Every structure is written in C-alpha cells, then in structure tokens.
Amino acid sequence: MTTMGNNKWVAQAKSLKLSAQSGAIKWRDRALDMLFPPCCLACDAPIVAADGLCAPCWGKLRFISKPYCPVLGIPFAADLGAGVLSAEAIAQPPTFARARAAVIYDDLARQLVSQFKYGDRLELAKFCAQLMYIAGEDFWASSCVFVPVPLHWRRRLSRRYNQSQLLADQLGQLTGFEVRSDWVERKRFTRQQVGLSSKDREQNVRGAFVVTDRFLEQYQGQHIVIVDDVVTTGATVEAIARSFKAKYRDKVNVLSFARVVTGPIGAI
C-alpha cells in the first residue's frame, strides 16, 4: 500500500473514532438526562437543557441593556443621548474607566447569587458568566486580562472557593483572555459587606487590596477587567481600582453578574 493510501486509511480511522466518541458522548448525556433530568437553576422546575432557567424564571430576570450610563452601566429609563452620564457618575466619578453588569440585583438575582456564593451551587458560574459575556461586549474589542476580586485566605478557607475566581475562569474560557488571580491581593481581613451602610462599606475595604509584584512583571498594556458577582455601592471594586497607580486606571474596567440599581433612573 502506498504512503498516500496509508494516510487516507489513517484519516478515515481517526474520523470514525471521533464520530464514535461523539456518538458515545451524546448517548451518555441522554442517559444522564433520563436519570437526572435537568432542572431550573432557580426553582428546580424541569427544563430541556441543563444549566439554565425555566421560562417563568428567565422572564423575571431584569437584564441591563442600552441605554445606560457609559461609565457606570446604570440603565436609563429612556435614551438621553450619546455621552450622557448618570447622576451617580457625575456626583462621584469612579476610579475605574467603565463598569458593566448583566442584570439588576432584584429578588431572583439575589437568590441565584446566594445559591452560588454560599450554597455550593458551582454550576451557576457557567450560567452567570455567559450573561456577563454578553454584558461586557464593549470590552472584548481590546485585549483583556480578568482579575477576580480576591478573598482573604481566612475567608477562602471557610468558604472553600472564591465565586469571583470561578466567574473569571468561565469568562476566560469564553473569550480566550487570561485570568490573573495573583495580580491583586487582599492583604487585610475585612468584615462582610452585607448589612453595612455605603460609608461603612467604603471604610471597611479602604486599603484592603494591594497590587502585587507579579502585575508589574507581567502587565503588557491590556485592559484589566475586575470580576465580581455583585456590585452594590461599588466600594470593593473602587478599592481595587484605587490600588493600581493612576497611570493604569484608564485601563481598569469592572464586570459583574448583577448590580444594585436604586431610584427612578433604574425603573426600566
């Protein structure tokens, strides 16, 4: 048999092997679906495909889409024209360049975040990251590096995982961009932000983060995307952005699954 003929048979064998493997995977997935039918991530109602929401729960999510503040990503009730900033961005300009979020932090979003953050529902990372990928479309035109909000080692030990790290890992897979969890370190243990006032939140995380030497060694001008599950007052992401020297801050962006929206500007 000629070399060309031999290569042809090898190629056909590889093709058949891949086809068989693909068929086996499909049958495996079908068998698993029969044994463990996929359920809604929020209410456990049966759904067609895994890692999603049923139609009623999907309809309850309040997605953030344009028009919104070009800086903070806060949704506007009506299109106010290009470049118009929200009252929050005017009153207190952020240290970072831009922030985007997938959904408004309402009852359903709170439930999903709580299950993900405290209930070991790690499968929610994929679902949330897919929506964050859509919300962050303005970022993907340039090379980015994902920097998850770091946990102090004591909290990481008790919680066993960092939900922001899981989201960043999923975003890295979706975009092909790198994840650098060692560029920012939480050097001081802080209280939980839940239940604190805006002023107390800011004080709680002030000086809690530091940029590491690895950032200075590895940074090559990419856009830095701070990844978090929820932006409430913005105190945490502000503190992280502030840890970067001023010359880097125009490259710092924020991406979260949900954000708190208050006042009539958020009535969409």
Backbone as CSV, one residue per row, in Angstrom:
resi,resn,N_x,N_y,N_z,CA_x,CA_y,CA_z,C_x,C_y,C_z
1,MET,0.855,-1.189,0.000,0.000,0.000,0.000,0.895,1.245,0.000
2,THR,0.567,2.262,-0.819,1.359,3.482,-0.887,1.196,4.301,0.377
3,THR,2.150,5.244,0.559,2.082,6.129,1.722,0.812,6.956,1.696
4,MET,0.441,7.433,0.468,-0.775,8.240,0.345,-2.000,7.427,0.732
5,GLY,-2.034,6.156,0.274,-3.170,5.310,0.619,-3.220,5.022,2.103
6,ASN,-2.044,4.814,2.690,-1.977,4.562,4.130,-2.495,5.752,4.917
7,ASN,-2.084,6.959,4.510,-2.542,8.180,5.187,-4.046,8.341,5.080
8,LYS,-4.597,7.935,3.946,-6.044,8.032,3.749,-6.783,7.142,4.732
9,TRP,-6.260,5.890,4.889,-6.911,4.975,5.838,-6.774,5.472,7.269
10,VAL,-5.633,6.048,7.603,-5.431,6.603,8.952,-6.418,7.739,9.215
11,ALA,-6.580,8.610,8.209,-7.510,9.735,8.352,-8.938,9.244,8.536
12,GLN,-9.320,8.213,7.738,-10.673,7.670,7.856,-10.886,7.007,9.211
13,ALA,-9.843,6.305,9.692,-9.945,5.662,11.007,-10.117,6.696,12.106
14,LYS,-9.343,7.789,12.014,-9.470,8.854,13.002,-10.857,9.468,12.962
15,SER,-11.384,9.665,11.750,-12.715,10.236,11.591,-13.776,9.340,12.220
16,LEU,-13.661,8.019,11.972,-14.613,7.068,12.548,-14.510,7.052,14.067
17,LYS,-13.269,7.139,14.582,-13.069,7.138,16.022,-13.721,8.361,16.659
18,LEU,-13.494,9.543,16.028,-14.098,10.776,16.547,-15.606,10.709,16.483
19,SER,-16.135,10.151,15.387,-17.579,10.010,15.243,-18.146,9.101,16.323
20,ALA,-17.436,8.005,16.583,-17.887,7.071,17.618,-17.848,7.717,18.994
21,GLN,-16.768,8.474,19.240,-16.650,9.159,20.528,-17.770,10.183,20.699
22,SER,-18.057,10.925,19.620,-19.127,11.917,19.670,-20.473,11.263,19.937
23,GLY,-20.718,10.120,19.250,-21.967,9.400,19.475,-22.076,8.865,20.884
24,ALA,-20.947,8.380,21.418,-20.943,7.863,22.796,-21.246,8.961,23.793
25,ILE,-20.671,10.143,23.547,-20.912,11.277,24.449,-22.381,11.672,24.424
26,LYS,-22.972,11.695,23.215,-24.392,12.051,23.103,-25.268,11.050,23.849
27,TRP,-24.970,9.766,23.677,-25.755,8.745,24.383,-25.553,8.832,25.891
28,ARG,-24.326,9.143,26.305,-24.062,9.311,27.739,-24.874,10.474,28.309
29,ASP,-24.862,11.599,27.572,-25.614,12.772,28.034,-27.111,12.489,28.095
30,ARG,-27.606,11.758,27.099,-29.041,11.420,27.100,-29.390,10.522,28.280
31,ALA,-28.500,9.573,28.558,-28.738,8.666,29.690,-28.735,9.431,31.008
32,LEU,-27.797,10.360,31.134,-27.736,11.163,32.356,-28.979,12.039,32.500
33,ASP,-29.451,12.580,31.378,-30.661,13.408,31.419,-31.875,12.591,31.834
34,MET,-31.886,11.306,31.444,-33.001,10.453,31.834,-32.936,10.114,33.323
35,LEU,-31.723,9.878,33.807,-31.557,9.560,35.229,-31.693,10.794,36.110
36,PHE,-31.121,11.902,35.622,-31.146,13.147,36.382,-31.642,14.264,35.456
37,PRO,-32.953,14.400,35.285,-33.499,15.401,34.368,-33.013,16.804,34.722
38,PRO,-32.611,17.597,33.721,-32.147,18.954,34.001,-33.253,19.792,34.624
39,CYS,-32.866,20.596,35.602,-33.834,21.424,36.328,-33.410,22.880,36.286
40,CYS,-34.366,23.747,36.446,-34.130,25.187,36.509,-33.185,25.494,37.663
41,LEU,-32.203,26.338,37.423,-31.224,26.681,38.446,-31.848,27.456,39.605
42,ALA,-33.004,28.064,39.367,-33.632,28.874,40.407,-34.726,28.135,41.169
43,CYS,-35.626,27.429,40.436,-36.809,26.862,41.088,-36.888,25.342,40.990
44,ASP,-35.927,24.715,40.315,-35.867,23.258,40.159,-36.958,22.685,39.261
45,ALA,-37.665,23.517,38.533,-38.645,23.019,37.571,-37.910,22.327,36.421
46,PRO,-38.499,21.279,35.825,-37.829,20.588,34.716,-37.666,21.498,33.503
47,ILE,-36.495,21.412,32.869,-36.213,22.204,31.675,-35.594,21.291,30.625
48,VAL,-35.438,21.793,29.409,-34.944,20.981,28.297,-33.441,20.755,28.409
49,ALA,-32.672,21.818,28.659,-31.211,21.718,28.712,-30.715,22.113,30.096
50,ALA,-29.595,21.525,30.478,-29.040,21.790,31.810,-28.435,23.186,31.892
51,ASP,-28.195,23.622,33.138,-27.512,24.889,33.428,-28.257,26.091,32.867
52,GLY,-29.566,26.103,33.040,-30.361,27.229,32.580,-31.540,27.480,33.490
53,LEU,-32.423,28.362,33.061,-33.622,28.708,33.812,-34.854,28.284,33.028
54,CYS,-35.929,28.025,33.750,-37.207,27.787,33.091,-37.726,29.119,32.543
55,ALA,-38.718,29.050,31.674,-39.237,30.262,31.033,-39.758,31.288,32.042
56,PRO,-40.542,30.889,33.059,-41.021,31.878,34.031,-39.887,32.574,34.786
57,CYS,-38.863,31.817,35.205,-37.741,32.419,35.928,-36.913,33.308,35.002
58,TRP,-36.721,32.858,33.772,-35.989,33.682,32.815,-36.688,35.028,32.621
59,GLY,-38.000,34.979,32.584,-38.764,36.212,32.403,-38.670,37.170,33.577
60,LYS,-38.264,36.658,34.734,-38.138,37.517,35.920,-36.807,38.254,35.986
61,LEU,-35.818,37.769,35.249,-34.532,38.457,35.250,-34.670,39.822,34.570
62,ARG,-34.091,40.838,35.169,-34.141,42.184,34.599,-32.777,42.500,34.004
63,PHE,-32.653,42.263,32.712,-31.371,42.439,32.044,-31.049,43.923,31.878
64,ILE,-29.785,44.245,31.996,-29.328,45.616,31.792,-28.841,45.742,30.350
65,SER,-29.505,46.562,29.595,-29.121,46.792,28.205,-29.226,48.286,27.907
66,LYS,-28.691,48.700,26.769,-28.727,50.112,26.409,-30.172,50.581,26.260
67,PRO,-30.439,51.834,26.646,-29.488,52.880,27.040,-29.062,52.783,28.509
68,TYR,-27.782,53.032,28.739,-27.283,53.073,30.105,-26.119,54.052,30.186
69,CYS,-25.746,54.371,31.404,-24.624,55.284,31.635,-23.359,54.663,31.050
70,PRO,-22.643,55.382,30.178,-21.457,54.803,29.544,-20.314,54.532,30.523
71,VAL,-20.374,55.117,31.708,-19.327,54.903,32.702,-19.718,53.805,33.689
72,LEU,-20.828,53.977,34.378,-21.218,53.039,35.425,-22.114,51.904,34.930
73,GLY,-22.657,52.035,33.724,-23.532,50.981,33.209,-24.901,50.954,33.861
74,ILE,-25.282,52.021,34.569,-26.600,52.093,35.203,-27.651,52.333,34.119
75,PRO,-28.705,51.521,34.076,-29.688,51.669,32.983,-30.509,52.946,33.106
76,PHE,-30.786,53.542,31.952,-31.649,54.717,31.870,-33.063,54.284,31.493
77,ALA,-34.045,55.022,31.990,-35.432,54.736,31.645,-35.728,55.098,30.198
78,ALA,-34.940,56.036,29.646,-35.109,56.457,28.251,-33.749,56.855,27.703
79,ASP,-33.636,56.882,26.391,-32.377,57.257,25.751,-32.182,58.762,25.894
80,LEU,-31.143,59.146,26.646,-30.887,60.555,26.926,-29.844,61.154,26.000
81,GLY,-29.381,60.357,25.028,-28.389,60.861,24.081,-27.004,60.319,24.376
82,ALA,-26.158,60.340,23.367,-24.807,59.791,23.489,-23.989,60.578,24.510
83,GLY,-23.269,59.859,25.349,-22.347,60.502,26.279,-22.955,61.029,27.548
84,VAL,-24.274,60.936,27.703,-24.915,61.442,28.922,-24.610,60.495,30.079
85,LEU,-24.127,61.057,31.186,-23.750,60.269,32.348,-24.872,60.218,33.370
86,SER,-24.846,59.186,34.182,-25.800,59.075,35.287,-25.446,60.077,36.378
87,ALA,-26.427,60.365,37.226,-26.192,61.295,38.329,-25.086,60.785,39.247
88,GLU,-25.028,59.455,39.421,-24.007,58.863,40.284,-22.606,59.073,39.723
89,ALA,-22.455,58.924,38.415,-21.147,59.091,37.791,-20.683,60.540,37.829
90,ILE,-21.647,61.470,37.776,-21.312,62.893,37.833,-20.959,63.301,39.260
91,ALA,-21.761,62.840,40.210,-21.557,63.232,41.606,-20.277,62.643,42.188
92,GLN,-19.969,61.410,41.809,-18.791,60.731,42.350,-18.142,59.903,41.250
93,PRO,-17.326,60.542,40.410,-16.684,59.803,39.313,-15.860,58.639,39.851
94,PRO,-15.997,57.481,39.238,-15.280,56.313,39.751,-13.792,56.361,39.414
95,THR,-13.030,55.567,40.130,-11.598,55.459,39.875,-11.328,54.648,38.625
96,PHE,-12.222,53.699,38.312,-12.057,52.863,37.121,-12.676,53.532,35.903
97,ALA,-12.452,52.944,34.733,-12.920,53.545,33.478,-14.395,53.263,33.213
98,ARG,-14.790,51.977,33.238,-16.164,51.599,32.909,-16.596,50.407,33.753
99,ALA,-17.896,50.326,33.984,-18.472,49.167,34.675,-19.667,48.666,33.890
100,ARG,-19.808,47.359,33.827,-20.951,46.739,33.176,-21.453,45.587,34.044
101,ALA,-22.741,45.331,33.983,-23.352,44.220,34.715,-24.434,43.608,33.844
102,ALA,-24.709,42.327,34.081,-25.676,41.612,33.246,-27.110,41.898,33.655
103,VAL,-27.396,41.883,34.962,-28.775,42.011,35.434,-28.845,42.939,36.641
104,ILE,-30.044,43.438,36.892,-30.310,44.211,38.100,-30.438,43.254,39.287
105,TYR,-29.887,43.666,40.397,-29.895,42.834,41.598,-31.263,42.923,42.269
106,ASP,-32.172,42.062,41.824,-33.507,42.010,42.408,-33.661,40.676,43.130
107,ASP,-34.896,40.276,43.419,-35.117,39.073,44.231,-34.538,37.819,43.576
108,LEU,-34.785,37.641,42.274,-34.297,36.430,41.614,-32.780,36.440,41.512
109,ALA,-32.199,37.577,41.130,-30.746,37.675,41.050,-30.114,37.435,42.419
110,ARG,-30.749,37.954,43.451,-30.240,37.743,44.819,-30.257,36.262,45.170
111,GLN,-31.323,35.568,44.788,-31.416,34.137,45.060,-30.297,33.370,44.347
112,LEU,-30.078,33.681,43.069,-29.047,32.992,42.304,-27.658,33.245,42.894
113,VAL,-27.394,34.495,43.246,-26.090,34.843,43.809,-25.888,34.151,45.154
114,SER,-26.939,34.123,45.967,-26.838,33.486,47.278,-26.563,31.991,47.141
115,GLN,-27.254,31.331,46.202,-27.032,29.903,45.970,-25.611,29.645,45.490
116,PHE,-25.131,30.510,44.632,-23.788,30.368,44.071,-22.718,30.638,45.127
117,LYS,-22.924,31.695,45.889,-21.902,32.183,46.814,-21.816,31.358,48.091
118,TYR,-22.977,30.954,48.604,-23.000,30.288,49.912,-23.548,28.859,49.864
119,GLY,-24.162,28.479,48.748,-24.848,27.184,48.694,-24.156,26.117,47.887
120,ASP,-22.883,26.334,47.538,-22.121,25.329,46.783,-22.736,25.001,45.428
121,ARG,-23.497,25.926,44.858,-24.078,25.705,43.529,-23.096,26.216,42.469
122,LEU,-22.008,25.498,42.306,-20.924,25.958,41.448,-21.314,25.972,39.975
123,GLU,-22.355,25.204,39.622,-22.789,25.190,38.226,-23.328,26.550,37.774
124,LEU,-23.667,27.400,38.737,-24.160,28.735,38.393,-23.074,29.618,37.794
125,ALA,-21.819,29.268,37.995,-20.726,30.073,37.443,-20.827,30.150,35.921
126,LYS,-21.113,29.034,35.287,-21.213,28.996,33.824,-22.380,29.854,33.342
127,PHE,-23.532,29.702,33.996,-24.718,30.464,33.596,-24.481,31.964,33.754
128,CYS,-23.977,32.375,34.907,-23.758,33.799,35.167,-22.717,34.376,34.215
129,ALA,-21.643,33.619,33.967,-20.575,34.111,33.105,-21.057,34.303,31.667
130,GLN,-21.955,33.437,31.207,-22.476,33.591,29.851,-23.239,34.908,29.696
131,LEU,-24.002,35.285,30.721,-24.712,36.563,30.671,-23.739,37.728,30.826
132,MET,-22.712,37.547,31.647,-21.697,38.593,31.813,-20.926,38.813,30.515
133,TYR,-20.698,37.746,29.781,-20.003,37.857,28.497,-20.775,38.774,27.545
134,ILE,-22.083,38.629,27.527,-22.922,39.489,26.680,-22.882,40.923,27.192
135,ALA,-22.966,41.093,28.511,-22.970,42.433,29.088,-21.654,43.162,28.847
136,GLY,-20.560,42.412,28.757,-19.244,43.038,28.603,-18.784,43.180,27.169
137,GLU,-19.708,43.162,26.231,-19.333,43.178,24.813,-18.477,44.385,24.450
138,ASP,-18.628,45.502,25.164,-17.821,46.689,24.880,-16.343,46.459,25.180
139,PHE,-16.035,45.476,26.000,-14.652,45.248,26.425,-13.863,44.377,25.455
140,TRP,-14.539,43.518,24.699,-13.832,42.438,24.005,-13.103,42.889,22.743
141,ALA,-13.273,44.135,22.337,-12.584,44.618,21.142,-11.081,44.761,21.388
142,SER,-10.693,44.877,22.646,-9.284,45.014,23.007,-8.853,43.836,23.865
143,SER,-7.559,43.590,23.903,-7.026,42.510,24.731,-7.274,42.808,26.203
144,CYS,-7.788,41.808,26.918,-8.157,41.981,28.321,-7.475,40.935,29.190
145,VAL,-7.393,41.250,30.472,-6.970,40.295,31.486,-8.009,40.346,32.600
146,PHE,-8.522,39.188,33.007,-9.522,39.132,34.065,-8.837,39.043,35.433
147,VAL,-9.255,39.924,36.328,-8.726,39.939,37.691,-9.894,39.749,38.654
148,PRO,-10.083,38.551,39.195,-11.195,38.337,40.130,-10.963,39.055,41.449
149,VAL,-12.053,39.515,42.069,-11.947,40.116,43.400,-11.394,39.052,44.350
150,PRO,-10.261,39.311,44.976,-9.649,38.271,45.811,-10.326,38.140,47.175
151,LEU,-10.285,36.932,47.714,-10.725,36.679,49.077,-9.503,36.629,49.992
152,HIS,-9.692,37.075,51.218,-8.643,36.869,52.210,-8.534,35.372,52.478
153,TRP,-7.344,34.896,52.805,-7.144,33.450,52.960,-8.037,32.868,54.047
154,ARG,-8.359,33.657,55.058,-9.226,33.146,56.128,-10.635,32.898,55.615
155,ARG,-11.154,33.825,54.810,-12.493,33.630,54.259,-12.491,32.538,53.202
156,ARG,-11.435,32.451,52.436,-11.324,31.390,51.428,-11.334,30.020,52.110
157,LEU,-10.683,29.937,53.264,-10.621,28.677,53.994,-12.007,28.246,54.461
158,SER,-12.814,29.200,54.930,-14.141,28.861,55.435,-15.141,28.629,54.301
159,ARG,-15.013,29.371,53.212,-15.966,29.251,52.109,-15.567,28.161,51.120
160,ARG,-14.264,27.871,51.039,-13.702,26.806,50.210,-13.552,27.170,48.738
161,TYR,-14.137,28.238,48.294,-13.946,28.673,46.910,-14.245,30.163,46.814
162,ASN,-13.687,30.769,45.783,-13.917,32.186,45.512,-14.836,32.285,44.299
163,GLN,-16.059,32.752,44.500,-17.024,32.789,43.402,-16.565,33.710,42.273
164,SER,-15.838,34.777,42.598,-15.342,35.675,41.555,-14.287,34.988,40.699
165,GLN,-13.483,34.138,41.321,-12.491,33.366,40.576,-13.179,32.415,39.594
166,LEU,-14.244,31.750,40.032,-14.964,30.825,39.160,-15.575,31.566,37.973
167,LEU,-16.121,32.752,38.223,-16.684,33.557,37.133,-15.591,33.978,36.154
168,ALA,-14.450,34.415,36.689,-13.340,34.835,35.831,-12.831,33.670,34.985
169,ASP,-12.749,32.478,35.580,-12.300,31.304,34.829,-13.240,31.006,33.667
170,GLN,-14.540,31.107,33.912,-15.517,30.863,32.845,-15.406,31.932,31.756
171,LEU,-15.220,33.175,32.149,-15.069,34.253,31.169,-13.794,34.058,30.349
172,GLY,-12.758,33.561,30.997,-11.529,33.280,30.273,-11.745,32.234,29.197
173,GLN,-12.549,31.219,29.504,-12.850,30.188,28.514,-13.691,30.743,27.373
174,LEU,-14.611,31.646,27.677,-15.491,32.204,26.654,-14.754,33.162,25.716
175,THR,-13.783,33.898,26.247,-13.118,34.944,25.468,-11.731,34.559,24.981
176,GLY,-11.096,33.623,25.669,-9.716,33.296,25.346,-8.708,34.204,26.021
177,PHE,-9.180,35.142,26.835,-8.282,36.044,27.557,-7.791,35.397,28.851
178,GLU,-6.663,35.881,29.329,-6.036,35.307,30.515,-6.744,35.733,31.797
179,VAL,-6.618,34.905,32.812,-7.094,35.210,34.167,-5.869,35.335,35.062
180,ARG,-5.767,36.444,35.782,-4.639,36.672,36.681,-5.161,36.921,38.096
181,SER,-5.262,35.843,38.837,-5.746,35.963,40.212,-4.635,36.377,41.169
182,ASP,-3.414,36.497,40.663,-2.291,36.870,41.518,-1.810,38.298,41.286
183,TRP,-2.605,39.096,40.582,-2.220,40.490,40.361,-2.672,41.409,41.491
184,VAL,-3.730,41.031,42.169,-4.243,41.830,43.292,-4.408,40.918,44.495
185,GLU,-3.974,41.372,45.631,-4.047,40.585,46.867,-4.859,41.334,47.915
186,ARG,-5.697,40.600,48.639,-6.411,41.195,49.775,-5.515,41.012,50.999
187,LYS,-4.893,42.084,51.422,-3.880,41.981,52.478,-4.457,42.095,53.881
188,ARG,-5.719,42.532,53.966,-6.326,42.722,55.285,-7.678,42.027,55.330
189,PHE,-7.936,41.297,56.415,-9.229,40.640,56.593,-10.283,41.686,56.910
190,THR,-11.414,41.647,56.209,-12.468,42.641,56.388,-13.772,41.971,56.779
191,ARG,-14.648,42.760,57.359,-15.985,42.253,57.686,-16.768,42.005,56.405
192,GLN,-17.790,41.171,56.499,-18.717,41.002,55.384,-19.372,42.347,55.077
193,GLN,-19.522,42.662,53.792,-20.123,43.934,53.395,-21.641,43.947,53.572
194,VAL,-22.249,42.767,53.624,-23.706,42.671,53.741,-24.163,43.351,55.032
195,GLY,-25.127,44.258,54.889,-25.693,44.932,56.047,-25.007,46.223,56.414
196,LEU,-23.872,46.538,55.780,-23.162,47.775,56.085,-23.705,48.927,55.243
197,SER,-23.640,50.117,55.784,-24.035,51.302,55.033,-22.982,51.596,53.967
198,SER,-23.309,52.503,53.056,-22.378,52.857,51.994,-21.066,53.384,52.561
199,LYS,-21.164,54.232,53.567,-19.968,54.799,54.187,-19.155,53.721,54.888
200,ASP,-19.844,52.821,55.594,-19.153,51.748,56.298,-18.506,50.763,55.332
201,ARG,-19.156,50.520,54.193,-18.576,49.636,53.183,-17.258,50.214,52.678
202,GLU,-17.270,51.497,52.404,-16.065,52.145,51.905,-14.939,52.068,52.930
203,GLN,-15.276,52.339,54.182,-14.277,52.293,55.242,-13.767,50.868,55.452
204,ASN,-14.653,49.909,55.312,-14.315,48.512,55.564,-13.232,47.998,54.618
205,VAL,-13.271,48.422,53.354,-12.328,47.897,52.361,-11.212,48.885,52.006
206,ARG,-11.217,50.022,52.659,-10.172,51.012,52.352,-8.795,50.441,52.698
207,GLY,-7.917,50.424,51.713,-6.566,49.920,51.921,-6.464,48.419,52.072
208,ALA,-7.558,47.697,51.754,-7.555,46.239,51.949,-6.861,45.502,50.810
209,PHE,-6.664,46.159,49.666,-6.109,45.490,48.493,-4.780,46.115,48.091
210,VAL,-3.934,45.296,47.516,-2.635,45.767,47.046,-2.288,45.067,45.741
211,VAL,-1.724,45.816,44.810,-1.244,45.247,43.556,0.083,44.552,43.823
212,THR,0.246,43.351,43.293,1.433,42.546,43.580,2.563,42.822,42.586
213,ASP,3.730,42.328,42.907,4.876,42.460,42.008,4.635,41.719,40.693
214,ARG,3.813,40.682,40.732,3.554,39.916,39.507,2.874,40.788,38.456
215,PHE,2.015,41.708,38.910,1.382,42.631,37.963,2.442,43.466,37.260
216,LEU,3.360,44.027,38.020,4.398,44.880,37.442,5.290,44.077,36.494
217,GLU,5.469,42.796,36.770,6.310,41.951,35.926,5.592,41.505,34.655
218,GLN,4.281,41.307,34.726,3.554,40.657,33.638,2.679,41.596,32.807
219,TYR,2.333,42.756,33.326,1.385,43.635,32.628,1.988,44.159,31.333
220,GLN,1.220,44.067,30.246,1.682,44.485,28.925,0.692,45.420,28.233
221,GLY,-0.025,46.217,29.009,-0.913,47.224,28.427,-2.334,46.769,28.160
222,GLN,-2.701,45.555,28.593,-4.052,45.064,28.351,-5.070,45.821,29.224
223,HIS,-6.333,45.741,28.811,-7.410,46.231,29.664,-7.590,45.254,30.825
224,ILE,-7.718,45.788,32.008,-7.884,44.983,33.218,-9.369,44.937,33.547
225,VAL,-9.947,43.760,33.619,-11.367,43.609,33.917,-11.507,42.978,35.301
226,ILE,-11.918,43.785,36.283,-12.173,43.283,37.630,-13.494,42.522,37.603
227,VAL,-13.490,41.293,38.075,-14.668,40.426,38.009,-15.237,40.217,39.408
228,ASP,-16.547,40.489,39.556,-17.222,40.264,40.835,-18.628,39.745,40.560
229,ASP,-19.243,39.154,41.586,-20.601,38.640,41.397,-21.637,39.757,41.460
230,VAL,-21.504,40.657,42.436,-22.471,41.745,42.610,-21.736,43.046,42.915
231,VAL,-22.166,44.121,42.278,-21.715,45.460,42.647,-22.871,46.136,43.373
232,THR,-22.642,46.476,44.633,-23.698,47.108,45.433,-23.478,48.616,45.447
233,THR,-22.589,49.078,46.302,-22.227,50.504,46.304,-21.000,50.752,45.437
234,GLY,-20.302,49.698,45.085,-19.080,49.835,44.301,-17.832,50.028,45.156
235,ALA,-17.979,49.920,46.477,-16.849,50.183,47.364,-15.697,49.207,47.138
236,THR,-16.016,47.939,46.949,-14.967,46.936,46.782,-14.192,47.127,45.489
237,VAL,-14.904,47.270,44.368,-14.209,47.434,43.092,-13.486,48.776,43.038
238,GLU,-14.021,49.788,43.711,-13.338,51.079,43.810,-12.014,50.917,44.542
239,ALA,-12.048,50.166,45.645,-10.829,49.968,46.427,-9.770,49.221,45.621
240,ILE,-10.221,48.240,44.815,-9.277,47.504,43.980,-8.708,48.406,42.889
241,ALA,-9.569,49.156,42.230,-9.108,50.069,41.180,-8.127,51.086,41.740
242,ARG,-8.381,51.538,42.952,-7.521,52.538,43.585,-6.151,51.962,43.933
243,SER,-6.073,50.635,44.046,-4.782,50.021,44.371,-3.813,50.083,43.190
244,PHE,-4.352,50.260,41.976,-3.493,50.477,40.814,-3.045,51.938,40.771
245,LYS,-1.835,52.169,40.356,-1.360,53.543,40.220,-2.194,54.275,39.175
246,ALA,-2.244,55.597,39.301,-3.115,56.412,38.458,-2.870,56.176,36.969
247,LYS,-1.639,55.895,36.580,-1.329,55.737,35.152,-1.970,54.504,34.537
248,TYR,-2.461,53.568,35.382,-3.096,52.362,34.873,-4.625,52.444,34.906
249,ARG,-5.182,53.386,35.616,-6.608,53.331,35.935,-7.528,53.504,34.737
250,ASP,-7.066,54.159,33.676,-7.915,54.275,32.489,-8.043,52.953,31.761
251,LYS,-7.272,51.952,32.194,-7.345,50.610,31.621,-8.165,49.657,32.493
252,VAL,-8.639,50.137,33.638,-9.344,49.271,34.585,-10.850,49.340,34.344
253,ASN,-11.478,48.188,34.107,-12.924,48.082,33.938,-13.485,47.094,34.966
254,VAL,-14.793,47.111,35.117,-15.459,46.247,36.092,-16.574,45.489,35.384
255,LEU,-16.671,44.192,35.656,-17.744,43.368,35.095,-18.320,42.493,36.199
256,SER,-19.641,42.571,36.367,-20.307,41.778,37.407,-21.549,41.107,36.834
257,PHE,-22.004,40.086,37.529,-23.253,39.446,37.130,-24.431,40.367,37.410
258,ALA,-24.461,40.972,38.582,-25.585,41.838,38.960,-25.070,43.128,39.582
259,ARG,-25.918,44.159,39.558,-25.595,45.383,40.265,-26.873,45.951,40.866
260,VAL,-26.702,46.602,41.990,-27.827,47.250,42.656,-28.144,48.542,41.921
261,VAL,-29.408,48.737,41.605,-29.871,49.959,40.957,-30.970,50.549,41.817
262,THR,-30.810,51.785,42.217,-31.793,52.443,43.071,-32.304,53.715,42.393
263,GLY,-33.484,54.168,42.833,-34.025,55.413,42.325,-34.754,55.250,41.003
264,PRO,-35.388,56.295,40.527,-36.200,56.226,39.303,-35.394,55.951,38.052
265,ILE,-34.085,56.247,38.085,-33.266,56.017,36.897,-33.215,54.540,36.537
266,GLY,-33.421,53.680,37.540,-33.373,52.256,37.293,-34.723,51.648,36.936
267,ALA,-35.766,52.475,36.856,-37.108,51.956,36.536,-37.198,51.731,35.048
268,ILE,-36.903,50.503,34.593,-36.876,50.236,33.161,-37.947,49.235,32.783
